[in-house]
Amino acid sequence: MNALYQRIVRLIETQGPLSIAQFMTLALHDPKAGYYATRQPFGARGDFITAPEISQIFGELLGLWLAQCWQDQDSPPHFHLVELGPGRGTLMRDVLRAGRTVPGFCEAAEIVLVEASPGLTAIQRETLKDSGVSARWLTHLDESLESAPLYLLANEFFDALPVRQYVMSKDGWRERMVTEKNGTLDFALAAHPLKGLAVPEARGAAEPGAVFETSPAATAIAEEIAQTIAAKGGAALIADYGHMGNGFGETLQAVKGHDYTKVLEAPGEADISSHVDFAALAEAVKRARAFALGPADQGAFLDALGINIRAQLLSKANPKDAHVIASAVHRLTAPDQMGTLFKAMAILPESVPKPAGF
Ligand code: SAH
């Protein structure tokens, strides 16, 4: 049992059970031992590989998508170009390379990266140092982004946000907590049922044992983004694995070295995430009086953006890499790879042209 595990046990001994969201926050972001604070999780040697790390085409297409939205809204001369959870900075690097082909786009962009991890921030700085633009970093979205049109990307960011879980028992919904017994962490239901829990109607009737998983942090961030886009213009593209919030069930998972592991077993050593509830995000967008499009399946979305044409051009220019490029495209788009589990949702102001891919 690692040191963070033991610290969490002591915390529960002295302060009582934690919500799953509190546990996730410690496991992912504890400054000394948290997963994102201490590790470089991406790539073949890391715990998982993400779309921008698979192929430069992913970022290029997303960059051109954003630039098209910017042109559709009369190319505002100053806007915030924001990425949430930029990992190694690869996506932003590819977005900027493609964005440079659109006259005026990069010049009008004030680049802001939102990253909680100091270690990853340093890597992002390094990745972007030759990109010919200046960028600033925030640890979370703040008011400084409310003053201008917002063009935003988030790839595999929302799945990392903390979730809470509620389980239907015979006397109502009880929150599933993280507790400890004789020094071992375990899940247990809260002692008392909740008086009322707002569960979306689309979920249907909850049988005993049904699990309702929700991410208050995710909906709050989606609403904040949508408010700025509704007020100032802009566009957001959220790409992640997820579902449309039908029925009940839990999706919380831990991944270490490309394999699933137990969520509570080694906090700080495994990536903990959950499937994004796109229906909940769309509801939040609606509350902010912006417009949610999709989610579209990632495969269909990238297809509509021209991934095959771009791959052909790249292969022509680098014939010896043709098979690597083809296999990357397959990985990003095939239904049995990332093509249907991963989805893309857009946030736009009402009454602007519909962007490609939706
Ligand atoms: N977008 C990148 C990395 C995805 S991993 C890619 O596709 O490769 C999730 C990223 O979000 C990491 O950079 C992580 O440090 C960051 N992150 C997770 N939770 C965060 C939070 N609450 N606030 C800011 N950044 C966060």
Residues whose N, C-alpha, C, O or C-beta is under 5 A from the ligand:
A	BS01	SAH	Y36 T50 P52 L84 G85 P86 G87 V114 E115 A116 S117 L120 T139 N155 E156 F157 A160
